[in-house]
Amino acid sequence: MSDQETGQITGTADKDYNVIWFTEQCLANVLRLQTYQQDAERDGDQELADFFARARAESRKGAERGKALLRSRLAS
C-alpha cells in the first residue's frame, strides 16, 4: 500500500481526506434517500417511506458529526 497518496502530492493527509469523504458521502446519501422516500410515498408505501426517512436522519447525523470533527481539526 506504499504507492497510495498520503498527502505529499495533494497536501491533504489520508486521515483528513477520509473525514471529508465521509462527510460528503453522508450529505450525498441525504439527498439520494430523499428521492427514494418520495418514490415510496408516491407509490403509497408508507413503511418504505418511513424506512428511508429514518435512514436520511442517520445520514444527516453522520454529516453533522463529520462537520463538527472537521471544524475542530481545522481550527487547530
C-alpha positions as CSV (number, residue, x, y, z in Angstrom):
1,M,0.0,0.0,0.0
2,S,3.0,2.3,0.0
3,D,2.1,3.5,-3.5
4,Q,-1.1,5.3,-2.3
5,E,-1.2,9.0,-1.9
6,T,-0.6,10.1,1.7
7,G,-0.6,13.8,1.4
8,Q,2.7,14.5,-0.3
9,I,1.0,15.1,-3.7
10,T,-2.4,16.7,-2.7
11,G,-1.3,18.3,0.5
12,T,-4.2,16.5,2.3
13,A,-3.3,13.7,4.7
14,D,-5.3,10.5,4.3
15,K,-7.0,10.9,7.7
16,D,-8.2,14.4,6.9
17,Y,-9.4,13.3,3.5
18,N,-11.2,10.4,5.0
19,V,-13.2,12.7,7.2
20,I,-14.0,15.0,4.3
21,W,-15.0,12.0,2.2
22,F,-17.2,10.6,4.9
23,T,-19.0,13.9,5.4
24,E,-19.6,14.3,1.7
25,Q,-21.0,10.8,1.4
26,C,-23.4,11.3,4.3
27,L,-24.6,14.5,2.7
28,A,-25.0,12.8,-0.7
29,N,-26.9,10.0,1.0
30,V,-29.3,12.5,2.5
31,L,-30.2,13.8,-1.0
32,R,-30.4,10.3,-2.6
33,L,-32.6,9.0,0.3
34,Q,-34.9,11.9,-0.1
35,T,-35.6,10.8,-3.7
36,Y,-36.1,7.2,-2.5
37,Q,-38.5,8.4,0.2
38,Q,-40.5,10.5,-2.3
39,D,-40.7,7.5,-4.7
40,A,-42.1,5.3,-1.9
41,E,-44.6,8.0,-0.9
42,R,-45.7,8.4,-4.5
43,D,-46.3,4.6,-4.7
44,G,-48.2,4.7,-1.4
45,D,-45.7,2.6,0.5
46,Q,-45.5,4.4,3.9
47,E,-43.5,1.7,5.5
48,L,-40.7,2.1,3.0
49,A,-41.0,5.9,3.1
50,D,-40.5,5.8,6.8
51,F,-37.5,3.5,6.4
52,F,-35.9,6.0,4.1
53,A,-36.8,8.9,6.3
54,R,-35.0,7.2,9.3
55,A,-32.0,6.4,7.1
56,R,-31.9,10.1,6.0
57,A,-31.9,11.2,9.6
58,E,-29.0,8.9,10.4
59,S,-27.0,10.1,7.4
60,R,-27.7,13.7,8.4
61,K,-26.4,12.9,11.9
62,G,-23.2,11.4,10.4
63,A,-22.7,14.5,8.3
64,E,-23.2,16.8,11.3
65,R,-20.7,14.7,13.3
66,G,-18.2,14.8,10.4
67,K,-18.6,18.6,10.0
68,A,-18.1,19.1,13.7
69,L,-14.9,17.0,13.6
70,L,-13.6,18.9,10.6
71,R,-14.3,22.2,12.3
72,S,-12.4,21.2,15.4
73,R,-9.4,19.9,13.5
74,L,-9.3,22.8,11.0
75,A,-9.4,25.3,13.9
76,S,-6.2,23.9,15.4
